Structures are given as C-alpha cells and as structure tokens.
Amino acid sequence: MDLNPDELAATPPASPLTPAVQSGGSSAAKPVQYAPIEVIAYSADKLTERVVDDVAEIKAFVDSHAVTWVNIDGPAHPAVLASLGELFKLHPLALEDVVNTSQRSKVDSYGQHHYMVTRIISLARKLNTEQVSLFFGTNFVITFQEKPDGDCFDAIRDRIRTAAGKVRQERADHLAYALIDAVIDGYFPVLEQIGERLETLEDEILEKADNLTPHKIHAIKRDVLALRRTIWPLRDAVNSLYRDASELVSADTKMYIRDCYDHAIRIIEMVEMYRELCSDLMQLHLSKVSNKMNEVMKVLAIITSLFIPPTFIASIYGMNFNPEKSPLNMPELSWFYGYPVALAAMLVLVLALVFFLYWKGWLKGLFSRKSD
C-alpha cells in the first residue's frame, strides 16, 4: 500500500466517531470504524492527555513536553497515517508494515527513529494475536494497534498519570521499554491458562479419557505452536534492540531491555516445556487406550481358555461311532451315569483352570473398575 503524503493530503481523515466505507467495496460493504488519535504528552512536572481529530494538533504537544505518546487503538485512516509519517519523519516502508498486520516481530532502525513490531496475545477458545507497531525517537513514541478491543498498556498510563516510577523522568526510550515489557508480561497469564488446561487434561486422561481427548490435545498443541512462532521472533527483536548501538537507547534503558530479554527466554522455556508435555499427554492417552485394549483381549483370552476343556470333551462325544460295531467305540455312551459324569468333568476342569490362573496372578484386578 502506497502511503505517499502528497497523494493523501487531499483526503481528509474521517472523524473517529464516523465510520467510513472500505475502498473498492460496494454500498453494502461493511463500514470501517477508524480509531481515534490518543495523545499523552508529559514532562517531569506536567501532563497533558487528550483525544485529537487533527494530526497537526500534536505538534504543539511535541514542542511543549519532553515525551509525547501517540496511540491509535484500531484501524488508522490512511491520511492520518501519512500525516503522522510526515510530522515525525517516519519511513514509508515502516508505514507500509503498519498497514500489513501479518508481520513477524522485528526491529528496524531508520536513523532518527526505531520501528518495532510486536504481538499481543490473548486466549479464549483458541490463541489470538494482535500486531502492535511501535515507533520511538528522542522525544516521541507512536503505537498502532490492530484491534480496538483493549490492550495491556493501562498500567503504564496509570504510572504516567500518577508520576509513579521513572517513566516521567526519563526519555522516550524508557516509555518504549515499558510498552515492550507490558507486551511480554502479557504472555505469562496466557501460559498459566495453558498450563491449567494441560493439568486438567492430564487428570482427564488418567480418570476417563474419551474419543475427544486427542482433539483437545491437538487444540492445545496448536496454541502452543502459535505461541512459539510468536515469542521466538520477539526474543530476537528484543535482543537486537539491546545489542545494537543506538543513540536513541540509553545505557540505562538497555539494562531494562535486558530484563525483557530474560523474560522472553523464560517464556520460550515454558513454551518448549508445554510442547513436550502435549506430546507426552498424547503418548499417555495412546498408552491408556492400548492398556485398555490389552485388558479386553486378556478377558477374552481367559474366557476362551475356560471354554476349551468343555469344548474338547463335547467334541469327543459328538463323534458318531456306533458302539454296537465294536466294544471300543465309546462304551460309556450306554453307561447310566455317563451324561452327569461328562458334565461334572467339564465343571472340574473349568474350576481347576480358574484356580491355576488365580494362582499365577493373572486374574488380579482383571474386573476392577479402576483399570477403566
């Protein structure tokens, strides 16, 4: 997308409260609600917080405050984006990355400002990610958020309003660090939720797994893999910001950024652990299913074994040999007690086989409900 300021200067930005129709769409196209321009400008002794309609109003805040934070929480009007680029001398390639919300986490240096892409994550039924584009220079920070459904920066806003911590006494690079740190810290609650789901799923597998269990494991594993694809580039971006020499990042701020890098390493370790745990849970489920099948086969084998002796006796006496032709042809067929004795022999053999199986320990726990 070309964001040349000269071409877009004639296009007035839509009011934040007025929806605009997507370009190239029909009259039935869904309107776009462009996000308002939120400005927080502060120094050690003063603070100004306002929502503006015109980018030109931001110039006064930049000139009168030590740090100016411009935040656009949702889709930005192209004219607004171009005007911000002209005011803060933002590189056109970086502005194109703001519009393209499928970027990996990265850091690009453009001399007078740095551009960083990071992603905010949330977990509902599945893992959701949102791109956050961050520009910062000597006295300004600009953040573009993909979705207007809230962020993780409220604690930073409160610290600025109450002058808590060092943010009001430091340059823009410290505010940029605080925003990056808030994004990274937002990963830990999601990891806790994933960990709780894995614990619940483990108990479910051990107690009573069903046919939906593999689908649940794969759903969690997909979230873990998506989280892995998000955190690895973010770790590299934070490392680049820490190691690369830049006049825009002070040595004191780099120490804080190193702490962000350590948090990213912890997140990666937890993600890898959960990834292995998902594989272990799948193996546990398959082992549970295999053991259950073995128990079923064991029951069927024992039942078959118990019926072998009676079947053997019945098959012998089912042979059609005429005892009148020879005294050796089943003379017991004419015996008065022949039938009861045959049944008794079958019963004795079955009981003897049951005793033998019990003595060998093959019947212990066979019919216990705990094995299910």
C-alpha positions as CSV (number, residue, x, y, z in Angstrom):
1,M,0.0,0.0,0.0
2,D,1.4,3.4,-1.1
3,L,1.2,5.9,1.7
4,N,2.7,8.9,-0.1
5,P,1.7,12.0,1.9
6,D,1.4,14.1,-1.2
7,E,-1.2,11.8,-2.7
8,L,-3.2,11.5,0.5
9,A,-3.1,15.2,1.5
10,A,-6.3,15.9,-0.4
11,T,-8.1,13.1,1.5
12,P,-9.3,14.4,4.9
13,P,-9.2,12.0,7.7
14,A,-12.5,10.6,8.8
15,S,-13.8,11.6,12.2
16,P,-13.0,8.9,14.8
17,L,-16.7,8.7,15.6
18,T,-17.8,8.4,11.9
19,P,-17.5,5.1,10.1
20,A,-16.1,5.1,6.6
21,V,-16.8,2.6,3.8
22,Q,-13.9,0.4,2.7
23,S,-12.3,1.5,-0.6
24,G,-13.2,-0.6,-3.6
25,G,-16.3,-2.0,-1.8
26,S,-20.0,-1.8,-2.8
27,S,-22.6,0.1,-1.0
28,A,-23.3,-3.0,1.1
29,A,-19.6,-3.2,2.3
30,K,-19.1,-3.2,6.0
31,P,-18.1,0.2,7.3
32,V,-14.7,0.7,8.9
33,Q,-14.7,2.4,12.3
34,Y,-11.4,4.4,12.3
35,A,-9.7,4.7,15.6
36,P,-9.3,8.0,17.5
37,I,-5.9,9.6,18.0
38,E,-5.0,9.4,21.7
39,V,-2.2,11.7,22.9
40,I,-0.4,11.6,26.2
41,A,2.3,14.2,26.5
42,Y,4.3,14.6,29.7
43,S,7.3,16.0,31.4
44,A,8.5,15.7,34.9
45,D,6.3,18.5,36.1
46,K,3.3,18.5,33.7
47,L,1.0,16.1,31.9
48,T,-1.5,16.5,29.0
49,E,-3.9,13.8,27.9
50,R,-6.3,14.3,25.0
51,V,-8.0,12.8,22.0
52,V,-7.4,14.9,18.9
53,D,-9.0,14.9,15.5
54,D,-6.2,16.5,13.6
55,V,-2.6,15.4,13.5
56,A,-1.5,19.0,13.3
57,E,-2.5,19.5,16.9
58,I,0.1,17.0,18.0
59,K,2.9,19.4,17.0
60,A,2.1,21.7,20.0
61,F,2.4,18.8,22.4
62,V,5.8,17.7,21.0
63,D,7.2,21.3,21.3
64,S,6.0,21.8,24.9
65,H,6.6,18.4,26.5
66,A,9.6,16.1,27.0
67,V,7.8,13.0,25.7
68,T,4.7,12.6,23.5
69,W,3.0,9.3,23.2
70,V,0.5,8.9,20.3
71,N,-1.6,5.8,20.4
72,I,-4.1,4.7,17.7
73,D,-6.1,1.7,19.0
74,G,-7.6,0.2,15.9
75,P,-7.5,0.8,12.1
76,A,-5.9,4.2,11.3
77,H,-7.2,6.3,8.4
78,P,-4.6,6.4,5.6
79,A,-4.5,10.2,5.7
80,V,-3.8,10.1,9.4
81,L,-1.1,7.6,8.9
82,A,0.5,9.7,6.2
83,S,0.2,12.9,8.2
84,L,1.9,11.2,11.2
85,G,4.7,10.0,8.9
86,E,5.2,13.5,7.6
87,L,5.2,15.1,11.1
88,F,7.6,12.6,12.7
89,K,9.6,11.8,9.6
90,L,8.6,8.1,9.6
91,H,10.0,5.9,6.9
92,P,7.4,4.9,4.2
93,L,8.5,1.2,4.4
94,A,7.7,1.2,8.1
95,L,4.3,2.8,7.5
96,E,3.5,0.0,5.0
97,D,4.3,-2.6,7.7
98,V,1.9,-0.8,10.0
99,V,-0.9,-1.5,7.5
100,N,0.2,-5.0,6.8
101,T,-0.8,-6.7,10.1
102,S,0.8,-10.1,9.4
103,Q,4.3,-9.0,10.3
104,R,6.7,-11.0,12.5
105,S,8.2,-9.3,15.5
106,K,11.2,-7.3,14.4
107,V,13.2,-4.1,15.0
108,D,14.2,-1.7,12.2
109,S,16.4,1.3,12.6
110,Y,15.9,4.4,10.5
111,G,18.4,6.8,12.0
112,Q,16.2,9.3,13.7
113,H,13.7,6.7,14.9
114,H,13.3,3.0,15.6
115,Y,10.4,0.9,14.4
116,M,9.4,-2.3,16.2
117,V,6.7,-4.9,15.5
118,T,5.5,-7.0,18.4
119,R,2.3,-9.0,19.0
120,I,-0.2,-9.0,21.9
121,I,-1.7,-12.4,22.6
122,S,-5.0,-13.5,24.3
123,L,-6.5,-16.9,24.9
124,A,-10.2,-17.6,24.6
125,R,-11.3,-20.8,22.8
126,K,-8.0,-20.5,20.8
127,L,-4.9,-18.3,20.8
128,N,-5.4,-14.9,19.3
129,T,-2.6,-12.5,18.3
130,E,-2.7,-8.8,17.6
131,Q,0.0,-6.8,15.9
132,V,1.4,-3.7,17.7
133,S,3.6,-1.3,15.7
134,L,5.8,0.9,17.8
135,F,7.9,3.9,16.7
136,F,10.1,5.9,19.0
137,G,12.6,8.6,18.7
138,T,14.2,11.1,21.0
139,N,11.0,12.7,22.3
140,F,8.1,10.7,20.9
141,V,6.5,7.2,20.9
142,I,3.8,6.2,18.5
143,T,1.9,2.9,18.8
144,F,-0.5,1.5,16.3
145,Q,-2.7,-1.4,17.5
146,E,-4.5,-3.8,15.1
147,K,-7.8,-4.2,17.1
148,P,-9.8,-1.7,19.1
149,D,-10.7,-4.2,21.9
150,G,-8.3,-3.1,24.6
151,D,-4.6,-3.5,25.3
152,C,-2.2,-4.2,28.1
153,F,-1.0,-0.6,28.5
154,D,-3.4,0.6,31.2
155,A,-0.8,0.1,33.9
156,I,1.6,2.3,32.0
157,R,-1.0,5.0,31.5
158,D,-1.7,5.0,35.3
159,R,2.0,5.3,36.1
160,I,2.3,8.3,33.8
161,R,-0.8,9.9,35.3
162,T,0.4,9.4,38.9
163,A,4.1,10.0,38.2
164,A,4.9,6.6,39.7
165,G,8.2,5.1,38.8
166,K,10.8,6.6,36.5
167,V,8.7,7.0,33.3
168,R,8.0,10.7,33.8
169,Q,11.7,11.5,34.5
170,E,13.1,9.5,31.5
171,R,13.2,9.9,27.8
172,A,11.0,8.3,25.2
173,D,13.2,5.2,25.0
174,H,12.1,4.3,28.6
175,L,8.5,4.6,27.6
176,A,9.2,2.3,24.7
177,Y,10.8,-0.2,27.0
178,A,7.8,0.0,29.4
179,L,5.4,-0.8,26.5
180,I,7.5,-3.7,25.3
181,D,7.8,-5.0,28.8
182,A,4.0,-4.9,29.2
183,V,3.5,-6.9,25.9
184,I,6.0,-9.6,27.1
185,D,4.5,-9.8,30.6
186,G,1.1,-10.3,29.0
187,Y,2.3,-13.7,27.8
188,F,2.6,-15.1,31.3
189,P,-1.2,-15.2,32.1
190,V,-1.8,-17.0,28.8
191,L,0.9,-19.5,29.7
192,E,-0.8,-20.0,33.1
193,Q,-4.1,-20.7,31.3
194,I,-2.4,-23.2,29.0
195,G,-0.7,-24.9,32.0
196,E,-4.1,-25.2,33.8
197,R,-5.7,-26.8,30.7
198,L,-2.9,-29.3,30.4
199,E,-3.2,-30.3,34.1
200,T,-7.0,-30.7,33.7
201,L,-6.4,-32.7,30.5
202,E,-3.9,-35.0,32.3
203,D,-6.3,-35.7,35.1
204,E,-9.0,-36.4,32.5
205,I,-6.7,-38.9,30.6
206,L,-5.9,-40.7,33.8
207,E,-9.5,-40.9,35.0
208,K,-11.8,-41.3,32.0
209,A,-10.5,-40.4,28.5
210,D,-12.9,-40.4,25.6
211,N,-12.7,-40.1,21.8
212,L,-12.5,-36.3,22.1
213,T,-9.3,-36.3,24.1
214,P,-6.9,-36.4,21.1
215,H,-8.7,-33.4,19.7
216,K,-8.3,-31.5,22.9
217,I,-4.6,-32.3,23.0
218,H,-4.1,-31.2,19.4
219,A,-6.1,-27.9,20.1
220,I,-3.7,-27.1,23.0
221,K,-0.7,-28.1,20.9
222,R,-1.8,-25.7,18.1
223,D,-2.0,-22.9,20.6
224,V,1.4,-23.7,22.0
225,L,2.9,-23.8,18.5
226,A,1.3,-20.5,17.6
227,L,2.7,-19.0,20.8
228,R,6.1,-20.5,19.9
229,R,6.0,-18.8,16.4
230,T,5.2,-15.5,18.2
231,I,7.7,-15.5,21.0
232,W,10.8,-16.6,19.1
233,P,10.9,-13.5,16.7
234,L,10.0,-11.3,19.7
235,R,13.0,-12.6,21.6
236,D,15.3,-11.8,18.6
237,A,13.8,-8.4,18.2
238,V,14.4,-7.5,21.9
239,N,17.9,-8.9,21.7
240,S,18.6,-6.7,18.6
241,L,17.3,-3.7,20.5
242,Y,19.6,-4.5,23.4
243,R,22.8,-5.3,21.5
244,D,22.7,-2.8,18.6
245,A,24.4,0.5,19.3
246,S,22.0,3.4,19.1
247,E,21.9,7.0,20.3
248,L,18.1,6.6,20.8
249,V,18.5,4.0,23.5
250,S,20.5,4.9,26.6
251,A,22.7,2.6,28.5
252,D,20.3,2.7,31.5
253,T,17.4,1.7,29.3
254,K,19.3,-1.1,27.8
255,M,19.6,-2.7,31.2
256,Y,15.8,-2.7,31.4
257,I,15.6,-4.1,27.9
258,R,17.9,-6.9,29.0
259,D,15.3,-7.8,31.6
260,C,12.7,-8.0,28.9
261,Y,15.0,-10.4,27.0
262,D,15.3,-12.6,30.1
263,H,11.5,-12.7,30.4
264,A,11.3,-13.7,26.7
265,I,13.8,-16.6,27.5
266,R,11.6,-17.7,30.4
267,I,8.6,-17.7,28.1
268,I,10.4,-19.8,25.5
269,E,11.4,-22.3,28.1
270,M,7.8,-22.6,29.3
271,V,6.6,-22.9,25.7
272,E,9.0,-25.7,24.9
273,M,8.1,-27.5,28.2
274,Y,4.4,-27.3,27.3
275,R,5.1,-28.5,23.8
276,E,6.9,-31.6,25.2
277,L,4.1,-32.1,27.7
278,C,1.5,-32.1,24.9
279,S,3.5,-34.9,23.2
280,D,3.7,-36.8,26.5
281,L,0.0,-36.5,27.0
282,M,-0.7,-37.9,23.6
283,Q,1.6,-40.8,24.4
284,L,-0.1,-41.2,27.7
285,H,-3.5,-41.3,26.0
286,L,-2.3,-43.9,23.4
287,S,-0.8,-46.0,26.2
288,K,-4.1,-45.8,28.2
289,V,-6.0,-46.9,25.1
290,S,-3.6,-49.7,24.4
291,N,-3.7,-50.9,28.0
292,K,-7.5,-50.9,27.9
293,M,-7.4,-52.9,24.7
294,N,-5.0,-55.3,26.3
295,E,-7.3,-55.8,29.3
296,V,-10.2,-56.5,26.9
297,M,-8.1,-59.0,25.0
298,K,-7.0,-60.6,28.3
299,V,-10.6,-61.1,29.4
300,L,-11.5,-62.6,26.0
301,A,-8.4,-64.9,26.1
302,I,-9.3,-66.1,29.6
303,I,-13.0,-66.8,28.6
304,T,-11.8,-68.7,25.6
305,S,-9.4,-70.7,27.7
306,L,-12.1,-71.6,30.2
307,F,-14.3,-73.0,27.4
308,I,-11.6,-75.1,25.7
309,P,-11.8,-78.1,28.1
310,P,-15.6,-78.4,27.9
311,T,-15.4,-77.9,24.1
312,F,-12.8,-80.7,23.9
313,I,-15.0,-83.1,25.9
314,A,-18.1,-82.2,23.9
315,S,-16.3,-82.6,20.6
316,I,-15.2,-86.1,21.6
317,Y,-18.7,-87.3,22.4
318,G,-20.0,-85.6,19.3
319,M,-18.2,-88.2,17.2
320,N,-20.6,-90.7,15.5
321,F,-19.1,-94.1,16.4
322,N,-21.5,-97.0,16.7
323,P,-20.8,-98.9,20.0
324,E,-22.6,-101.9,18.6
325,K,-20.0,-102.4,16.0
326,S,-17.1,-102.6,18.5
327,P,-16.8,-102.7,22.3
328,L,-14.1,-100.0,22.0
329,N,-16.5,-97.5,20.3
330,M,-17.5,-95.3,23.3
331,P,-18.8,-97.9,25.6
332,E,-19.6,-95.1,28.2
333,L,-22.5,-94.0,26.0
334,S,-24.5,-96.9,27.4
335,W,-23.5,-96.0,30.9
336,F,-26.3,-94.9,33.2
337,Y,-24.3,-92.0,34.7
338,G,-22.4,-91.1,31.6
339,Y,-24.1,-87.7,31.0
340,P,-23.7,-86.4,34.6
341,V,-20.1,-87.6,34.7
342,A,-19.3,-85.8,31.5
343,L,-20.8,-82.5,32.8
344,A,-19.0,-83.0,36.1
345,A,-15.7,-83.5,34.3
346,M,-16.3,-80.3,32.3
347,L,-17.0,-78.3,35.5
348,V,-14.0,-79.7,37.4
349,L,-11.7,-78.9,34.5
350,V,-13.0,-75.3,34.4
351,L,-12.6,-74.8,38.1
352,A,-9.1,-76.3,38.0
353,L,-8.2,-73.8,35.2
354,V,-9.7,-70.9,37.2
355,F,-7.6,-71.9,40.2
356,F,-4.5,-72.2,38.1
357,L,-5.0,-68.7,36.6
358,Y,-5.6,-67.2,40.0
359,W,-2.6,-68.9,41.4
360,K,-0.5,-67.4,38.6
361,G,-1.9,-64.0,39.5
362,W,-3.4,-63.4,36.0
363,L,-6.9,-62.7,37.5
364,K,-5.9,-60.0,39.9
365,G,-7.5,-56.6,39.1
366,L,-9.0,-58.0,36.0
367,F,-12.5,-56.9,36.6
368,S,-11.7,-53.9,38.7
369,R,-13.3,-50.6,37.6
370,K,-10.1,-48.7,38.5
371,S,-8.5,-50.1,35.3
372,D,-11.0,-48.2,33.2
